[in-house]
Amino acid sequence: MTTRRKARRSESPSASDHRNAAASGQRAPAELASTDPGHRGLWEAAPPVPEDPRPGAFIQSMIGVSPQMQRVFRLVAKVAPTESTVLITGESGTGKEMVAHAIHLQSRRAHRTFVTVNAAAIPESLFESELFGHRKGAFTGAIADKMGLMKQADGGSLFLDEVAEMPLSVQAKLLRALQSGEIRRVGDTEETHVDVRVIAATNRDLPRSLREGTLREDLYYRLSVFHIELPPLRERRDDIPPLANFFRERYARKLKKGVDRFSERAQLCLLQYDYPGNVRELENAIERAVTLAEHGEITHLDLPPSFRQAPVRLLPEGVAFPYSETLTLAQLEAEHIRRVLVHFAGNTTKAARSLGISRSTLWRKMRQYGL
């Protein structure tokens, strides 16, 4: 079983400023990519997010300038001050636990305990004991009284990760605890009142779990009073530059290396990758790249091989117009689209407008050329 208890105490101005900028629809401090020497690009500096943020601040990697993440920030700001149960869904690696932390840190419970439990990591036979506790002698091996996780979180928040993995036998008891605020330890005859806010998360297809009978319908509706869906990273590419810079700065400090920039080709590789592992995969790739980087710059060769694959052979970095007459039309078009995308830090709306084509046409050409 994985349990973690975390508490934070006061707001971090830098993280709060970044959150407010995202919520107001503003971009990161700079607008253009590093291909334009007259501007500081999104790739040149990440907002200074502290390693140990405090109440009211979005924690660690809660960075997002895309419309999708701005909407998530607004939803978090709306629900955090309430006592509503929250269900967070999204693919693995999208940051569900970080959103749960953000909700806790902006609630009246911010100074109380935040308990995390991974439902998938607890054996079914021990789940009830871990969640509600047990009395000494309640079963073989119960050699002492044990406080359950819900009691540990009394007055604070309980984050149930992978809630769809919870045994059906425990789901009914959890539902009753959510409705009445009363829990009963294994082997006990009396109930105990707890004041706990439950935040649940899963990467499962919940409608399918309901159809298959592995998730109780009444528990689903009780947990999903307020539902937040996290978009995958491939659907919010505007967030890749600030996230990549944040991780670059984090691991440069950790490894004590002066790595302060990405090469143009590394930028493109990061922007065009689909990220099946989402933000977690990006973080791992940047950690690897910082470890390998030399001369203060992350190049495309420092990234994992899967990031460097492209079906269309593009021009070498630094080659400018006019192109050689020996190039094919496809190479010319692919290279120009690539440079425009880098210039606008992956913003397809601005790139399409600059190219004079529709977004759907741009997406079609990006797929055609592997961009």
Disulfide bonds with the S-S distance in Angstrom:
none
